[in-house]
Amino acid sequence: MTNQTIPTICVYGFLGSGKTTYILDCIKNDFFYKRGKTLIIVLEEGELEYNFSLLSEKNTALLYYEGGDWNLFLEEAIAHHAPDRIYIEMNGMQLDAFSLDTDSLKIQFSIAFIDGSTLSLYYRNLRQQLQDMVQRSQQIIFNRCELDALKEYGNLFKVMNGTASYLWEAPMGYHEKAFGILVPFNLEQNLLILEDKDMVPFLLDAKEAPDHYAGKEIHFLCQVAAYPSIPMAGNSMPSKAPSDGSCMCNVGRKIMTCCALDMQFLSLPCYFSKSLPVIDSWISLVACGRLQKDAYGQSYLELEAQSFSSAAPPKTLW
């Protein structure tokens, strides 16, 4: 195997979602073809064909992977073309059966394209494949739909991947933020009494806009978890733990992202100073929200427990 590690961009999407158009737009950029050679590896031949004359002008080679030993294919491709960067175009239907992991690639960025005109169909029938694609991507771009059509999906996608950026591509080519978090309660109120249906939007919005809840009194039913030594995906991590004998725990809910077997615990750190809750128990919590800074200077929401009592789990756990 070659000792080279090639900077690589992965482009995911279902058939006809815009992957090829995106890659072609990239290689037309002066930065690319004037600063080394690009290799495009296609794992699915899409509806839009590559123009070989254009690729040659832009110092770009194109290969179609049609099966066999992936590592051997990649080793031979790198040896023959000596690329300075690689683009991999992959259909979202292939993720379960194919892994890009290899010592020859350094995945720098992953982007997914979603055709908004078929989004409801894919969400109903291919949700696992859609989620796998979203979870692997740092940026997701929706196209071929009106911006308003995406509003109902905002919270759903934020649960799938809370750290990715979500953009909407307008017909004219410019991009806007695809959606924010929709909350079913009044953020102007200083007292928030949350019901079960409010919990997912509350936890998501608290991650994205912690200032919404600073100084507010919040009542909700939650489960207690031990505070992790390493931040969980989507969860904030205080810069330091309390040292006065008090307790810092996570409080939140298990959220089903795709099916009952695919769960994650969305939570917020909560400071308990008077009495301590039992780990894994369900409690009815009254807490005050306050802003804190992590080790990188980023704001996050921390809760300070005012009171709590033991409670029964909700009828629906997610």
Buried (B, 14 or more C-beta within 10 A) or exposed (E): EBEBEBBBBBBBBBBBBBBBEBBBEBBEEEEBBEEEBBBBBBBBBBEEEBEEEEBEEBBBBBBEBEEEEBEEBBBEBBEEBBBBBBBBBBBBBBBEEEEBEBEBBEBEEBBBBBBBBBBEEBBEEBBBBBBBBBBBBBBBBBBBBEBEBBEEBBBBBBBBBBEBBBBBBEEEEEBEEBBBBEBEBEEEEEEBEBEBEBBBBBBBBBBEBBEBBBEBBBBBBBBBBEBEEEEBEBBBBBEEEEEEEEBBBBBBBEBBBBEEEBBBBBBBBBBBEEEBBEEEBBBBBBBBBBEBEBEEEEEBBBBEBBEBEEBEEBEEBB
